[in-house]
Amino acid sequence: MKWRYNLSLSTQFLIVAAIVLCISMAVLGTWVNHQITRSVLATSGAGGSDFMMGFLEAEVQNLRPDGTMPQENQNRLDSLFVDTPLAKNIVSVKIWRPDGVVIYSSIAKDVIGQHFVSTDVAKAASGKIVAEFEDMVSSESAYEQSLNKSLIEVYTPLRKSGTDEVIAVGEIYEDAETLDAQLRSSMFLTWLVVCLTTMLMLTFLYLIVRRGSFIIARQRSELKERIGEAQKMATQNEQLRLDATEANEELLGRIGSDIHDGPIQVLTLARFRLDEIAGMWRRKSARTAALQDHLNEATKTISESIEELRHLSTGLVLPELNELSPRQVIELAKGRHENMTGTDVELVLGELPQQLPEAMKICVYRILQESLTNAFRHAGGVGQKVQARLKGGHLWLLISDQGGQFSKVENATTDHTKLGHRGIRNRVQAFGGTVRITSTETGTLVSISLPLERADRQVQTDIHHTGQAESEGLGGPAKPDMASQRSERGAD
């Protein structure tokens, strides 16, 4: 049955409609012809009944006690129906007793006195008029059958004068050759009209459905093209988001490098100069102690500024994550936070994917960095905990602390936290993930869910592009090695 799925909608409709309409019109044509025949028989039956009541009913009024017809009555009837003009239309006449015995026959005299079982005679004896067309199968109509002509049989009850008592049944055989020709012509015309009507209906319906099928096919093609374009645009948008994330990280790294190589170096040189001046003043005890205090304060301020800028520079410059597994990325973020803050972070790792695209590794690293920084600022690093596991095709990250609720005082710190949360949400949403940040009396819980379906596609794309570039001997410009940049600045 698979062949039907290869047919167009209009062809399927044509096949089904043709079957349904042909069957319906066949039933209709048969019914119409049957109704025409019944109407003709009813008319013939009524005419034959009037004829027999006018000619035959008078001859059965004086039947003998044994139910036979006197000879003189038979002779009168013969003079009417044998070799007379009436014989051209009335082929044969019979009179029956109600019990099925033939008491008169105009042509087949040998059936007189014989008993036949006839349901038509029984119906007429009960008071009904019966008309039949070409239905001669009983033995009593052997002569009429031998004529090979189309005949109409009409049975009518013959009553006793002045009463409703049926004393006999009259039967006539009418010549129906002309009527049969008319019926055949009418049947032919009926079937011709039915066929033409069916073809006309089927043609118009097919044209309508074919036009609709073409419209549906065109719209389906256009929709398929638009879906393809939308998928292509979605892929491009996803790639643009990843490129934007990568460009942002490169920009942050460049800013960190500029801060380290610019203001930090200048402030460090200034601090050295102040240290030299302070040493010179200490060797000249005649100078006032107040000036020494100012120099010490300036030195302390510059040292704190250098330390703060160094922390900012370290946070902006991203370590090289390309060769690290997801587990190593999480451990690196935890270790760097512990080294910078001097606090402890509990780490609970479950099953993790073996590989992630670099963009998602950066996302994971930045989420942990920002969340742990907020935990240190607002909770003092109390109860810091990081959990990570693979579940249901998603990478789940949970970062929590036990430092109480956020402060309700609106200041620069809380503003920074809001910006940090917004950055986390933007990073997660770029990968189609979800973020939930919950604050309770005991602390704060940050729950992150990152779907790995896009990550798997991105890894395959990266592998494909890398392999293609290597096979062609081509490659993009090498990214700056941030680890080597840090090693160059490590002595500062």
Kinemage of the C-alpha trace (Angstrom):
@kinemage 1
@onewidth
@group {chain A} dominant
@subgroup {mainchain}
@vectorlist {calphas} color= white
{ca met a 1} P 0.000 0.000 0.000
{ca lys a 2} L 3.019 2.300 -0.106
{ca trp a 3} L 2.208 3.259 -3.707
{ca arg a 4} L -0.689 5.457 -2.586
{ca tyr a 5} L 1.687 7.735 -0.667
{ca asn a 6} L 3.448 8.524 -3.954
{ca leu a 7} L 0.228 9.767 -5.573
{ca ser a 8} L -0.627 13.451 -5.562
{ca leu a 9} L -3.598 14.721 -3.588
{ca ser a 10} L -5.576 15.408 -6.765
{ca thr a 11} L -4.920 11.890 -8.116
{ca gln a 12} L -6.003 10.295 -4.838
{ca phe a 13} L -9.168 12.411 -4.904
{ca leu a 14} L -9.843 11.456 -8.543
{ca ile a 15} L -9.635 7.735 -7.752
{ca val a 16} L -11.806 7.914 -4.624
{ca ala a 17} L -14.324 10.331 -6.152
{ca ala a 18} L -14.614 8.218 -9.302
{ca ile a 19} L -15.381 5.094 -7.263
{ca val a 20} L -17.882 6.862 -4.990
{ca leu a 21} L -19.639 8.773 -7.791
{ca cys a 22} L -19.823 5.745 -10.090
{ca ile a 23} L -21.359 3.609 -7.362
{ca ser a 24} L -23.757 6.405 -6.356
{ca met a 25} L -24.804 7.131 -9.930
{ca ala a 26} L -25.198 3.411 -10.692
{ca val a 27} L -27.558 3.096 -7.748
{ca leu a 28} L -29.380 6.248 -8.834
{ca gly a 29} L -29.698 5.090 -12.454
{ca thr a 30} L -30.973 1.672 -11.395
{ca trp a 31} L -33.489 3.260 -9.060
{ca val a 32} L -34.714 5.669 -11.748
{ca asn a 33} L -35.183 2.852 -14.265
{ca his a 34} L -36.975 0.785 -11.660
{ca gln a 35} L -39.289 3.682 -10.860
{ca ile a 36} L -40.056 4.193 -14.554
{ca thr a 37} L -40.876 0.509 -14.968
{ca arg a 38} L -43.085 0.528 -11.878
{ca ser a 39} L -44.892 3.598 -13.140
{ca val a 40} L -45.523 1.961 -16.520
{ca leu a 41} L -46.738 -1.252 -14.874
{ca ala a 42} L -49.025 0.692 -12.561
{ca thr a 43} L -50.541 2.498 -15.552
{ca ser a 44} L -50.852 -0.725 -17.512
{ca gly a 45} L -52.322 -2.493 -14.509
{ca ala a 46} L -54.955 0.185 -14.018
{ca gly a 47} L -55.868 0.132 -17.733
{ca gly a 48} L -55.978 -3.653 -17.840
{ca ser a 49} L -58.125 -3.757 -14.721
{ca asp a 50} L -60.672 -1.388 -16.236
{ca phe a 51} L -60.657 -3.410 -19.445
{ca met a 52} L -61.306 -6.711 -17.668
{ca met a 53} L -63.985 -5.281 -15.418
{ca gly a 54} L -65.719 -3.960 -18.523
{ca phe a 55} L -65.485 -7.129 -20.609
{ca leu a 56} L -64.865 -10.077 -18.273
{ca glu a 57} L -66.713 -9.292 -15.082
{ca ala a 58} L -70.107 -9.610 -16.813
{ca glu a 59} L -69.248 -13.097 -18.092
{ca val a 60} L -68.461 -14.550 -14.646
{ca gln a 61} L -71.716 -13.560 -12.986
{ca asn a 62} L -73.494 -16.809 -13.988
{ca leu a 63} L -70.810 -19.384 -13.190
{ca arg a 64} L -72.052 -22.890 -12.539
{ca pro a 65} L -72.148 -24.210 -8.976
{ca asp a 66} L -69.022 -26.270 -9.655
{ca gly a 67} L -67.175 -23.051 -10.643
{ca thr a 68} L -67.052 -23.734 -14.414
{ca met a 69} L -68.050 -21.198 -17.072
{ca pro a 70} L -70.965 -21.922 -19.393
{ca gln a 71} L -69.991 -22.594 -23.019
{ca glu a 72} L -71.961 -19.672 -24.363
{ca asn a 73} L -69.993 -17.299 -22.189
{ca gln a 74} L -66.776 -18.808 -23.472
{ca asn a 75} L -67.963 -18.398 -27.058
{ca arg a 76} L -68.740 -14.722 -26.507
{ca leu a 77} L -65.302 -14.153 -25.098
{ca asp a 78} L -63.688 -16.014 -28.010
{ca ser a 79} L -65.553 -13.810 -30.404
{ca leu a 80} L -64.004 -10.790 -28.672
{ca phe a 81} L -60.380 -11.929 -28.323
{ca val a 82} L -59.713 -14.556 -31.016
{ca asp a 83} L -58.818 -13.280 -34.499
{ca thr a 84} L -60.163 -9.826 -33.787
{ca pro a 85} L -58.540 -6.351 -33.757
{ca leu a 86} L -58.275 -6.650 -29.966
{ca ala a 87} L -55.984 -9.630 -30.452
{ca lys a 88} L -53.255 -7.306 -31.764
{ca asn a 89} L -52.862 -5.800 -28.288
{ca ile a 90} L -54.478 -8.442 -26.073
{ca val a 91} L -52.442 -11.546 -26.880
{ca ser a 92} L -54.201 -13.871 -24.448
{ca val a 93} L -56.984 -13.804 -21.855
{ca lys a 94} L -57.533 -16.198 -18.943
{ca ile a 95} L -60.054 -16.434 -16.142
{ca trp a 96} L -59.211 -18.191 -12.887
{ca arg a 97} L -61.174 -19.403 -9.963
{ca pro a 98} L -59.820 -18.031 -6.664
{ca asp a 99} L -58.481 -21.508 -5.819
{ca gly a 100} L -56.108 -21.496 -8.844
{ca val a 101} L -58.140 -23.467 -11.436
{ca val a 102} L -58.274 -22.054 -14.972
{ca ile a 103} L -61.895 -21.787 -16.160
{ca tyr a 104} L -61.260 -19.935 -19.430
{ca ser a 105} L -58.384 -19.353 -21.860
{ca ser a 106} L -58.708 -17.562 -25.162
{ca ile a 107} L -55.793 -19.351 -26.857
{ca ala a 108} L -54.372 -22.252 -24.767
{ca lys a 109} L -57.562 -24.288 -24.364
{ca asp a 110} L -55.661 -27.231 -22.912
{ca val a 111} L -55.078 -25.442 -19.594
{ca ile a 112} L -58.820 -25.070 -18.901
{ca gly a 113} L -59.768 -27.080 -15.845
{ca gln a 114} L -56.178 -27.454 -14.654
{ca his a 115} L -55.016 -26.285 -11.258
{ca phe a 116} L -51.853 -24.158 -10.939
{ca val a 117} L -50.159 -22.654 -7.928
{ca ser a 118} L -49.811 -18.922 -8.597
{ca thr a 119} L -49.004 -16.273 -6.043
{ca asp a 120} L -50.229 -13.600 -8.463
{ca val a 121} L -53.654 -15.226 -8.626
{ca ala a 122} L -53.724 -15.444 -4.828
{ca lys a 123} L -52.916 -11.722 -4.533
{ca ala a 124} L -55.604 -10.802 -7.047
{ca ala a 125} L -58.093 -13.069 -5.249
{ca ser a 126} L -57.438 -11.042 -2.114
{ca gly a 127} L -58.518 -7.866 -3.936
{ca lys a 128} L -55.187 -6.507 -5.321
{ca ile a 129} L -54.309 -5.630 -8.906
{ca val a 130} L -51.037 -7.273 -10.005
{ca ala a 131} L -49.021 -6.175 -13.053
{ca glu a 132} L -45.776 -7.864 -14.153
{ca phe a 133} L -43.400 -7.309 -17.074
{ca glu a 134} L -41.582 -10.246 -18.672
{ca asp a 135} L -41.990 -12.475 -15.610
{ca met a 136} L -43.507 -15.556 -17.199
{ca val a 137} L -41.948 -18.648 -15.634
{ca ser a 138} L -44.951 -20.788 -14.593
{ca ser a 139} L -46.184 -23.737 -16.642
{ca glu a 140} L -49.638 -22.236 -17.207
{ca ser a 141} L -48.056 -19.537 -19.410
{ca ala a 142} L -46.228 -21.999 -21.700
{ca tyr a 143} L -47.998 -20.719 -24.809
{ca glu a 144} L -47.262 -17.092 -24.073
{ca gln a 145} L -43.607 -17.967 -23.415
{ca ser a 146} L -43.352 -19.636 -26.795
{ca leu a 147} L -44.255 -16.375 -28.547
{ca asn a 148} L -40.870 -14.815 -27.579
{ca lys a 149} L -42.494 -11.447 -27.246
{ca ser a 150} L -42.393 -8.824 -24.522
{ca leu a 151} L -45.652 -9.097 -22.620
{ca ile a 152} L -47.299 -7.463 -19.643
{ca glu a 153} L -49.340 -9.700 -17.338
{ca val a 154} L -52.206 -8.053 -15.491
{ca tyr a 155} L -54.226 -9.855 -12.820
{ca thr a 156} L -57.403 -8.218 -11.506
{ca pro a 157} L -60.122 -9.402 -9.121
{ca leu a 158} L -63.588 -9.992 -10.695
{ca arg a 159} L -66.391 -9.364 -8.191
{ca lys a 160} L -69.974 -10.389 -7.969
{ca ser a 161} L -72.259 -7.591 -9.044
{ca gly a 162} L -73.210 -5.239 -6.236
{ca thr a 163} L -70.809 -6.866 -3.712
{ca asp a 164} L -67.104 -6.957 -2.846
{ca glu a 165} L -66.985 -10.760 -3.132
{ca val a 166} L -64.240 -11.934 -5.510
{ca ile a 167} L -65.671 -14.763 -7.550
{ca ala a 168} L -62.913 -15.010 -10.175
{ca val a 169} L -59.573 -13.568 -11.270
{ca gly a 170} L -59.050 -12.180 -14.739
{ca glu a 171} L -55.667 -12.312 -16.483
{ca ile a 172} L -54.650 -10.639 -19.727
{ca tyr a 173} L -51.323 -10.625 -21.612
{ca glu a 174} L -50.739 -7.300 -23.364
{ca asp a 175} L -48.312 -6.895 -26.233
{ca ala a 176} L -45.421 -4.804 -24.807
{ca glu a 177} L -43.003 -4.693 -27.763
{ca thr a 178} L -43.498 -0.957 -28.257
{ca leu a 179} L -43.397 -0.370 -24.513
{ca asp a 180} L -40.226 -2.452 -24.204
{ca ala a 181} L -38.544 -0.378 -26.907
{ca gln a 182} L -39.585 2.789 -25.145
{ca leu a 183} L -38.284 1.460 -21.824
{ca arg a 184} L -34.961 0.523 -23.400
{ca ser a 185} L -34.681 3.961 -24.988
{ca ser a 186} L -35.586 5.581 -21.682
{ca met a 187} L -33.068 3.397 -19.865
{ca phe a 188} L -30.361 4.326 -22.382
{ca leu a 189} L -31.117 8.018 -22.036
{ca thr a 190} L -31.186 7.698 -18.240
{ca trp a 191} L -27.800 6.008 -18.142
{ca leu a 192} L -26.421 8.510 -20.654
{ca val a 193} L -27.561 11.439 -18.501
{ca val a 194} L -26.241 9.744 -15.364
{ca cys a 195} L -22.832 9.090 -16.969
{ca leu a 196} L -22.542 12.598 -18.388
{ca thr a 197} L -23.581 14.110 -15.057
{ca thr a 198} L -21.059 11.924 -13.251
{ca met a 199} L -18.269 12.882 -15.638
{ca leu a 200} L -19.185 16.560 -15.393
{ca met a 201} L -19.262 16.502 -11.598
{ca leu a 202} L -16.037 14.525 -11.438
{ca thr a 203} L -14.304 16.912 -13.862
{ca phe a 204} L -15.289 20.056 -11.962
{ca leu a 205} L -14.436 18.542 -8.582
{ca tyr a 206} L -11.102 17.276 -9.900
{ca leu a 207} L -10.212 20.696 -11.310
{ca ile a 208} L -11.045 22.353 -7.998
{ca val a 209} L -9.048 19.815 -5.987
{ca arg a 210} L -6.169 19.915 -8.479
{ca arg a 211} L -5.979 23.684 -8.157
{ca gly a 212} L -6.033 23.356 -4.363
{ca ser a 213} L -3.397 20.617 -4.575
{ca phe a 214} L -1.117 22.877 -6.611
{ca ile a 215} L -1.591 25.691 -4.091
{ca ile a 216} L -0.839 23.347 -1.170
{ca ala a 217} L 2.233 21.946 -2.950
{ca arg a 218} L 3.520 25.459 -3.696
{ca gln a 219} L 2.882 26.622 -0.141
{ca arg a 220} L 4.518 23.468 1.219
{ca ser a 221} L 7.575 24.119 -0.940
{ca glu a 222} L 7.711 27.756 0.159
{ca leu a 223} L 7.282 26.726 3.785
{ca lys a 224} L 10.072 24.165 3.450
{ca glu a 225} L 12.344 26.832 1.982
{ca arg a 226} L 11.480 29.251 4.774
{ca ile a 227} L 12.085 26.581 7.404
{ca gly a 228} L 15.455 25.880 5.812
{ca glu a 229} L 16.275 29.586 5.809
{ca ala a 230} L 15.149 29.898 9.422
{ca gln a 231} L 17.294 26.933 10.445
{ca lys a 232} L 20.213 28.400 8.546
{ca met a 233} L 19.720 31.771 10.256
{ca ala a 234} L 19.413 30.063 13.646
{ca thr a 235} L 22.704 28.264 13.002
{ca gln a 236} L 24.316 31.510 11.938
{ca asn a 237} L 22.943 33.313 15.016
{ca glu a 238} L 24.267 30.585 17.291
{ca gln a 239} L 27.662 30.810 15.625
{ca leu a 240} L 27.582 34.607 15.947
{ca arg a 241} L 26.824 34.300 19.667
{ca leu a 242} L 29.749 31.957 20.101
{ca asp a 243} L 31.992 34.250 18.063
{ca ala a 244} L 30.830 37.231 20.130
{ca thr a 245} L 31.624 35.350 23.349
{ca glu a 246} L 35.065 34.476 22.042
{ca ala a 247} L 35.663 38.064 20.907
{ca asn a 248} L 34.520 39.333 24.299
{ca glu a 249} L 36.965 37.056 26.081
{ca glu a 250} L 39.774 38.200 23.777
{ca leu a 251} L 38.817 41.806 24.508
{ca leu a 252} L 38.826 41.159 28.254
{ca gly a 253} L 42.226 39.501 27.934
{ca arg a 254} L 43.547 42.465 25.978
{ca ile a 255} L 42.174 44.893 28.578
{ca gly a 256} L 43.786 42.851 31.347
{ca ser a 257} L 47.083 42.872 29.492
{ca asp a 258} L 46.842 46.625 28.949
{ca ile a 259} L 46.075 47.226 32.637
{ca his a 260} L 48.991 45.042 33.671
{ca asp a 261} L 51.454 46.521 31.208
{ca gly a 262} L 50.282 50.131 31.597
{ca pro a 263} L 48.919 51.495 34.916
{ca ile a 264} L 50.355 48.716 37.052
{ca gln a 265} L 53.866 49.254 35.702
{ca val a 266} L 53.624 53.042 36.112
{ca leu a 267} L 52.216 52.771 39.655
{ca thr a 268} L 54.893 50.211 40.551
{ca leu a 269} L 57.599 52.603 39.345
{ca ala a 270} L 55.979 55.421 41.312
{ca arg a 271} L 55.940 53.269 44.427
{ca phe a 272} L 59.629 52.505 44.004
{ca arg a 273} L 60.338 56.241 43.682
{ca leu a 274} L 58.340 56.957 46.805
{ca asp a 275} L 60.217 54.241 48.639
{ca glu a 276} L 63.512 55.871 47.623
{ca ile a 277} L 62.267 59.300 48.749
{ca ala a 278} L 61.050 57.832 52.019
{ca gly a 279} L 64.487 56.271 52.568
{ca met a 280} L 66.154 59.584 51.869
{ca trp a 281} L 63.907 61.352 54.371
{ca arg a 282} L 64.581 58.713 56.993
{ca arg a 283} L 68.308 59.361 56.657
{ca lys a 284} L 67.727 63.059 57.292
{ca ser a 285} L 66.297 63.090 60.756
{ca ala a 286} L 65.971 66.858 60.679
{ca arg a 287} L 62.890 66.590 58.450
{ca thr a 288} L 59.592 66.632 60.188
{ca ala a 289} L 57.814 63.423 61.126
{ca ala a 290} L 54.584 64.703 59.546
{ca leu a 291} L 56.062 64.588 56.044
{ca gln a 292} L 57.201 61.024 56.714
{ca asp a 293} L 53.632 60.087 57.611
{ca his a 294} L 52.334 61.534 54.336
{ca leu a 295} L 54.903 59.583 52.359
{ca asn a 296} L 53.969 56.380 54.171
{ca glu a 297} L 50.287 56.981 53.459
{ca ala a 298} L 50.978 57.626 49.776
{ca thr a 299} L 53.060 54.468 49.559
{ca lys a 300} L 50.283 52.425 51.197
{ca thr a 301} L 47.623 53.844 48.868
{ca ile a 302} L 49.668 53.132 45.752
{ca ser a 303} L 50.438 49.595 46.973
{ca glu a 304} L 46.739 48.911 47.531
{ca ser a 305} L 45.905 50.323 44.089
{ca ile a 306} L 48.545 48.125 42.486
{ca glu a 307} L 47.153 45.066 44.287
{ca glu a 308} L 43.591 45.876 43.224
{ca leu a 309} L 44.610 46.419 39.607
{ca arg a 310} L 46.589 43.189 39.694
{ca his a 311} L 43.460 41.322 40.893
{ca leu a 312} L 41.393 42.960 38.132
{ca ser a 313} L 43.993 42.092 35.530
{ca thr a 314} L 44.144 38.482 36.715
{ca gly a 315} L 40.326 38.182 36.580
{ca leu a 316} L 40.077 39.622 33.079
{ca val a 317} L 42.784 37.490 31.533
{ca leu a 318} L 41.329 34.044 30.818
{ca pro a 319} L 43.595 30.999 31.214
{ca glu a 320} L 44.062 28.696 28.228
{ca leu a 321} L 41.132 26.244 28.393
{ca asn a 322} L 41.271 24.584 24.983
{ca glu a 323} L 43.303 21.563 26.117
{ca leu a 324} L 41.464 21.133 29.437
{ca ser a 325} L 38.603 18.753 30.130
{ca pro a 326} L 35.413 20.059 31.812
{ca arg a 327} L 36.573 18.559 35.120
{ca gln a 328} L 39.933 20.351 34.857
{ca val a 329} L 38.211 23.654 33.996
{ca ile a 330} L 36.090 23.448 37.152
{ca glu a 331} L 39.102 22.514 39.274
{ca leu a 332} L 41.096 25.404 37.751
{ca ala a 333} L 38.379 27.942 38.583
{ca lys a 334} L 38.190 26.608 42.153
{ca gly a 335} L 41.969 26.659 42.589
{ca arg a 336} L 42.417 30.202 41.279
{ca his a 337} L 39.652 31.475 43.547
{ca glu a 338} L 41.235 29.814 46.581
{ca asn a 339} L 44.655 31.284 45.727
{ca met a 340} L 43.270 34.804 45.247
{ca thr a 341} L 40.986 34.874 48.311
{ca gly a 342} L 42.714 32.518 50.728
{ca thr a 343} L 39.395 30.687 51.326
{ca asp a 344} L 38.395 27.073 50.901
{ca val a 345} L 35.868 25.795 48.343
{ca glu a 346} L 34.263 22.354 48.715
{ca leu a 347} L 34.140 20.570 45.360
{ca val a 348} L 31.714 17.706 44.602
{ca leu a 349} L 31.983 16.338 41.059
{ca gly a 350} L 29.810 13.622 39.573
{ca glu a 351} L 29.862 12.189 36.074
{ca leu a 352} L 30.950 14.859 33.570
{ca pro a 353} L 31.241 14.912 29.768
{ca gln a 354} L 34.624 14.103 28.298
{ca gln a 355} L 34.738 17.165 26.072
{ca leu a 356} L 32.991 20.502 25.566
{ca pro a 357} L 33.433 23.247 22.972
{ca glu a 358} L 35.775 26.012 24.065
{ca ala a 359} L 32.939 28.552 24.204
{ca met a 360} L 31.058 26.450 26.759
{ca lys a 361} L 34.248 25.885 28.779
{ca ile a 362} L 34.648 29.661 28.947
{ca cys a 363} L 30.996 29.958 29.993
{ca val a 364} L 31.488 27.402 32.812
{ca tyr a 365} L 34.712 29.059 33.973
{ca arg a 366} L 33.184 32.565 34.042
{ca ile a 367} L 30.054 31.362 35.859
{ca leu a 368} L 32.155 29.743 38.588
{ca gln a 369} L 34.467 32.772 38.767
{ca glu a 370} L 31.608 35.275 39.136
{ca ser a 371} L 29.543 33.127 41.528
{ca leu a 372} L 32.495 32.384 43.839
{ca thr a 373} L 33.551 36.056 43.754
{ca asn a 374} L 30.046 37.064 44.874
{ca ala a 375} L 30.152 34.404 47.597
{ca phe a 376} L 33.446 35.842 48.847
{ca arg a 377} L 32.229 39.444 48.767
{ca his a 378} L 28.846 38.930 50.410
{ca ala a 379} L 29.346 35.789 52.496
{ca gly a 380} L 33.012 36.156 53.356
{ca gly a 381} L 33.749 32.822 51.678
{ca val a 382} L 31.826 30.905 54.380
{ca gly a 383} L 30.556 27.497 53.246
{ca gln a 384} L 31.567 27.889 49.612
{ca lys a 385} L 30.622 24.790 47.644
{ca val a 386} L 30.650 23.828 43.963
{ca gln a 387} L 28.729 20.804 42.617
{ca ala a 388} L 28.763 19.602 39.012
{ca arg a 389} L 27.231 16.577 37.333
{ca leu a 390} L 25.781 15.292 34.076
{ca lys a 391} L 22.053 14.550 34.220
{ca gly a 392} L 19.413 14.123 31.524
{ca gly a 393} L 21.552 15.498 28.725
{ca his a 394} L 22.309 18.663 30.721
{ca leu a 395} L 25.371 19.868 32.601
{ca trp a 396} L 24.226 20.981 36.065
{ca leu a 397} L 26.256 23.447 38.158
{ca leu a 398} L 25.333 24.378 41.743
{ca ile a 399} L 27.350 27.089 43.543
{ca ser a 400} L 26.311 27.818 47.123
{ca asp a 401} L 27.504 29.539 50.292
{ca gln a 402} L 26.329 29.839 53.912
{ca gly a 403} L 26.869 33.536 54.536
{ca gly a 404} L 23.255 34.667 55.008
{ca gln a 405} L 21.131 36.883 52.816
{ca phe a 406} L 22.398 39.600 50.552
{ca ser a 407} L 22.626 43.017 52.110
{ca lys a 408} L 19.604 45.182 51.345
{ca val a 409} L 21.722 48.334 51.237
{ca glu a 410} L 22.083 49.568 47.659
{ca asn a 411} L 25.739 50.359 47.112
{ca ala a 412} L 28.483 49.818 44.569
{ca thr a 413} L 28.980 46.237 45.697
{ca thr a 414} L 25.367 45.211 45.178
{ca asp a 415} L 25.332 46.995 41.824
{ca his a 416} L 28.372 44.946 40.808
{ca thr a 417} L 26.565 41.790 41.938
{ca lys a 418} L 23.537 42.631 39.800
{ca leu a 419} L 25.788 43.148 36.796
{ca gly a 420} L 27.487 39.839 37.570
{ca his a 421} L 24.149 38.022 37.716
{ca arg a 422} L 23.103 39.619 34.444
{ca gly a 423} L 26.342 38.464 32.839
{ca ile a 424} L 25.745 34.912 34.106
{ca arg a 425} L 22.219 34.887 32.680
{ca asn a 426} L 23.390 36.207 29.316
{ca arg a 427} L 26.107 33.570 29.048
{ca val a 428} L 23.744 30.727 29.978
{ca gln a 429} L 20.929 31.885 27.691
{ca ala a 430} L 23.374 32.002 24.764
{ca phe a 431} L 23.537 28.188 25.069
{ca gly a 432} L 19.790 27.746 25.633
{ca gly a 433} L 20.264 26.989 29.341
{ca thr a 434} L 18.480 28.128 32.485
{ca val a 435} L 19.595 30.028 35.604
{ca arg a 436} L 18.018 30.071 39.030
{ca ile a 437} L 19.439 32.201 41.855
{ca thr a 438} L 17.880 31.564 45.260
{ca ser a 439} L 18.601 33.568 48.416
{ca thr a 440} L 17.667 32.086 51.799
{ca glu a 441} L 18.420 32.776 55.423
{ca thr a 442} L 21.380 30.389 55.321
{ca gly a 443} L 22.967 31.644 52.124
{ca thr a 444} L 22.702 31.779 48.349
{ca leu a 445} L 22.306 28.993 45.776
{ca val a 446} L 23.050 29.479 42.079
{ca ser a 447} L 21.649 26.634 39.920
{ca ile a 448} L 22.761 26.414 36.271
{ca ser a 449} L 21.532 23.983 33.591
{ca leu a 450} L 23.353 23.840 30.233
{ca pro a 451} L 21.962 21.539 27.489
{ca leu a 452} L 24.663 19.450 25.841
{ca glu a 453} L 22.850 18.894 22.550
{ca arg a 454} L 24.179 22.146 21.106
{ca ala a 455} L 27.555 21.457 22.678
{ca asp a 456} L 27.804 18.084 20.920
{ca arg a 457} L 26.951 19.681 17.577
{ca gln a 458} L 29.511 22.425 18.165
{ca val a 459} L 32.236 19.884 19.041
{ca gln a 460} L 31.525 17.964 15.821
{ca thr a 461} L 31.579 21.226 13.851
{ca asp a 462} L 34.888 22.259 15.436
{ca ile a 463} L 36.405 18.838 14.705
{ca his a 464} L 35.167 18.995 11.113
{ca his a 465} L 36.530 22.489 10.544
{ca thr a 466} L 39.852 21.638 12.184
{ca gly a 467} L 40.280 18.486 10.140
{ca gln a 468} L 39.340 20.309 6.944
{ca ala a 469} L 41.823 23.088 7.644
{ca glu a 470} L 44.609 20.583 8.384
{ca ser a 471} L 43.876 18.571 5.255
{ca glu a 472} L 43.977 21.709 3.112
{ca gly a 473} L 47.083 23.052 4.872
{ca leu a 474} L 45.139 26.120 5.963
{ca gly a 475} L 44.450 27.605 9.330
{ca gly a 476} L 43.205 30.788 10.871
{ca pro a 477} L 45.416 33.178 12.693
{ca ala a 478} L 46.740 31.655 15.885
{ca lys a 479} L 45.119 32.931 19.044
{ca pro a 480} L 47.445 34.594 21.509
{ca asp a 481} L 48.617 32.198 24.176
{ca met a 482} L 47.261 33.793 27.367
{ca ala a 483} L 49.241 31.395 29.526
{ca ser a 484} L 52.478 32.562 27.908
{ca gln a 485} L 51.339 36.157 28.375
{ca arg a 486} L 50.852 35.465 32.071
{ca ser a 487} L 54.263 33.826 32.294
{ca glu a 488} L 55.803 36.931 30.774
{ca arg a 489} L 54.150 39.057 33.436
{ca gly a 490} L 54.634 36.581 36.283
{ca ala a 491} L 57.539 38.409 37.716
{ca asp a 492} L 55.504 41.599 38.281
